Each structure stands twice: as C-alpha cells, then as structure tokens.
Amino acid sequence: MVQLKNLGIDKDTGDIYIGSRDRGPERARHVPVFPVRIWGKLPDAISGPEVDSFIVSEYVFQEVSFDPVSQIRRGYVWHRMDSQPQYWGHPPRQEARLVTFQYQGFQGVLGGGELPSQVMFTFGSQSNFTIGELVHFETDAIGQELLTIKMRPQFGFLPHIKEGVLSKEDQRRVESALDDVVQGFRSSPPASVIDRCRDALTVFLSIELQISGKDLGYLIKKYDAVTETRTVVASLAHTVARLHARGKPAETKFPPVSDRQAELAVGAVSEVLVSLRWATWSQVVI
C-alpha cells in the first residue's frame, strides 16, 4: 500500500516539499513541477490546458528525469486537494501554508477500467504548453506509478535552409510553407498537419521545376519525367499525397490518419529539403 504522500508548494517562495502534511515540511526539494492535464486523444490535447497557473491546476507532474535527445520525460502525477491552502504539521503550523497535492495513482486518474488506446498530456499553461503521450508506466518500490511520456517536439524537427541556394522570393515561399508546417505540427490534428506538408511539398516542387499553378500529383509525374527515375524526392512526395487522401476516411474506407502518420509527413518534408540540397541539419553541440 502507498502511504498517503503529499506535494506542497509555497506560493510566496516557490519552494516545493514532498512528504506528509501531517508531519510538516522538513526541507525544500529541488524538483521540476509542471501543471499538467490528461486527455484521451490528441485532437483534444491540442487545445491545451484551460488555466495559466499551477495554483488552480487539478493535476501537477513531478519530473524525475528528462532526456532531451529521446524527448522522454519520467515522473509522477499529483492531484490537487479540495481545500486550499493546507497547513502542514502536527499540530498544523500557521507558517506552513502550502498549496497541497496528494499522490494520485494513474489508474485513479483515468477513473479505473481499461486503459484507452491513447493517453495524452499537456504540460504548462494555456499560453505556452507542450504535448506528450504516455508510452509506459510501472510501479516503484513504494507502490507509486512512475510514468514514461514521449514528448512531441516543439523545435528543431525541420532542417535549416542554406543561405544563397534560393532566390529571395523562393526562400520566402519556402520559409512561409515551413512556418505553416511548424504551426500545424505544434497545434493541429494529424489530418491538418498532413495537409500543410502536402502544401509545402507542392511549393518545393513548383520552385524546383519552375512550374506554377499545378497540384502535387502533376508535379510528381513531371519530376519523374525530368529525372527519368523514381527519386527519394518523388517517392516521399507521393507518400504524403497518399496520406492526404487517407485523411478523408469516408471516401477511402481507411481508418483516420494518426499522429504517427503526421510525423511521417513532417519527416518527408525535411528529407525532401535535404535531398534537393536546399537545407541541412545543423550541427549543434549541447
């Protein structure tokens, strides 16, 4: 059995305490804590949390570790207690007024029953948040469930355009198309992300072939004819075009496109830029 444990936040100092409110705070912990909201599906999560403060957030996430390379975040979920603030200590101490959260088992967060096929998290506030997906959870030695969450990248998922390889007007068009992809990937459902990727690839091939006013299907065929072979560029563009068609399940009889397929489309955009030799992945030393 898990002993009832609490996480307390001092609104005045920002200090964070983990322990039992019956015993009072002993020493502050240097742990990252984020407001978090839990969702069943990505399209719901992209709207973000409804609040801009951990004080009124129903749940917070205590981060144990974060790997910036794999974008894996691990930690625990805590549930806000009904009465706030709580006075910690026995007897309660007036100076120990803390916004208090109680450990919440993950099955309890979901309301019991079977796990949904997808569990999403939004971290942060309404004005600035990130999205992650549950990939695993396990029980630790004291019975608390440690969550493993794969974060959706917000930056660095597209290569950088090389200087001087495009005219100023063409570079403006490419960068505008990439901006649309970035904004979609951060805050739009999968079908919209794929739409934006298709539009970006249409721009790229229009510039490469110096043809305007044609759709992606026409441009792919024209690119094949010019190169006289099926290239990586044409193959990836064709894949995104097919994913776009699958974004209309009523017409294709396929299941709705998923977050994974949206990531595939974004990856295709990146590789086409590199294959056209317009862009490169930056070598950043961290």
Buried (B, 14 or more C-beta within 10 A) or exposed (E): EEEEBBBBBBBEEEBBBBBBBEEBBEEBBEBEBBBBBBBEBBBEBBEBBEBBEBEEBBBBBBBBEBEEEEBBBBBBBBBBBEEBBBBBBEEEEEEBBBBBBBBBBBEEBBEEEEEEEBBBBBBBBBEEBBBBBBEEBEEEEEEBBBBBBBBBBBEEBBBEBEEEBBEEEBBEBBEEBBEBBBEBBBBBBBBBBBBBBBBBBBBBBBBBBEEEEBEBEBBBEBBBEEEEEEBEBBBBBBBBBEBBBBBEEEEEEEEBBBBEBBBBBBBBBBBBBBBBEBBEEEEEEE
